[in-house]
């Protein structure tokens, strides 16, 4: 069953073919599906992915946590955040 493009745009789902192409796969093939299973990325409907879920799972796989807002300490720059994440100084 194909969803109407207007509905897809309103909901914000990504077709499997588009997601696979954006990650460099030839299509939504077995390698793409294996990668999704390995990362814990599940379609919300057959062949359709939620971009927020995809981003959350990729961040979790890379041990990236959302920044916690604190009022006492100044925010770290993007470079400082990256250095902390990869463990360099």
For each residue, the residues with C-beta under 8 A, 3 or more apart:
1:
2:
3: 7 8 13 45 48
4: 7 8
5: 8 9
6: 9 10
7: 3 4 10 11
8: 3 4 5 11 12 13 15 48
9: 5 6 12
10: 6 7
11: 7 8
12: 8 9 50 51
13: 3 8 44 45 48 49 50 51
14: 18 19 48 49 50 51 54
15: 8 18 19 47 48 49
16: 19 20 28 32 43 47 48 49
17: 20 21 27 28 47
18: 14 15 21 22
19: 14 15 16 22 23 28 32 49 54
20: 16 17 23 25 26 27 28 29 32
21: 17 18 24 25 27
22: 18 19
23: 19 20 32 35
24: 21
25: 20 21 28 29 31 32 35
26: 20 29
27: 17 20 21 32
28: 16 17 19 20 25 32 33 47
29: 20 25 26 32 33
30: 33 34
31: 25 34 35
32: 16 19 20 23 25 27 28 29 35 36
33: 28 29 30 36 37
34: 30 31 37 38
35: 23 25 31 32 38 39 41
36: 32 33 39 41 42 43
37: 33 34 40 41
38: 34 35
39: 35 36 57 58 61
40: 37 57 60 61
41: 35 36 37 49 53 54 57 58
42: 36 53
43: 16 36 46 47 48 49
44: 13 48 49 50 53
45: 3 13 48
46: 43
47: 15 16 17 28 43
48: 3 8 13 14 15 16 43 44 45
49: 13 14 15 16 19 41 43 44 53 54
50: 12 13 14 44 53 54
51: 12 13 14 54 55
52: 55 56
53: 41 42 44 49 50 56 57
54: 14 19 41 49 50 51 57 58
55: 51 52 58 59
56: 52 53 59 60
57: 39 40 41 53 54 60 61
58: 39 41 54 55 61 62
59: 55 56 62 64 65 66
60: 40 56 57 63 64
61: 39 40 57 58
62: 58 59 85
63: 60 85
64: 59 60 85
65: 59 68
66: 59
67: 75 76 81
68: 65
69:
70: 73
71:
72:
73: 70
74:
75: 67
76: 67 80 81 84
77: 80 81
78: 81 82
79: 82 83
80: 76 77 83 84
81: 67 76 77 78 84 85
82: 78 79 85 86
83: 79 80 86 87 88 89
84: 76 80 81 87
85: 62 63 64 81 82
86: 82 83
87: 83 84
88: 83
89: 83
